[in-house]
Amino acid sequence: VFFTFVDFPLNAPALDGSMIARCMPDARYFPFLSMLFSTQESWAFDQNYRDLLRQNARLAGMGDDDFDRCLADEGLKQALVETMQAKQQAHGINSTPSFV
């Protein structure tokens, strides 16, 4: 079995969360994702999700300047969306989690 994790953000909070995770140092990437998934109900569906996401990023060691710079990175945003669309088309994925 070979597992590959692919970001599949279906809405703005998920996209922002994916971007922040990708801006974390490698050693913090999966721990941060784990925290996002375990606390998803408390931030991802809130109108102020960015404030809550910022707070989570602070807890993981990311400063406000890095947080803002990360979310302003249009190249990263485009890469995540293009990868998601390519995987969606190649494998017929339309929900998460999915397994191929």
Order of alpha helices (4+ residues) and beta strands (2+ residues): alpha-alpha-alpha-alpha-alpha-alpha
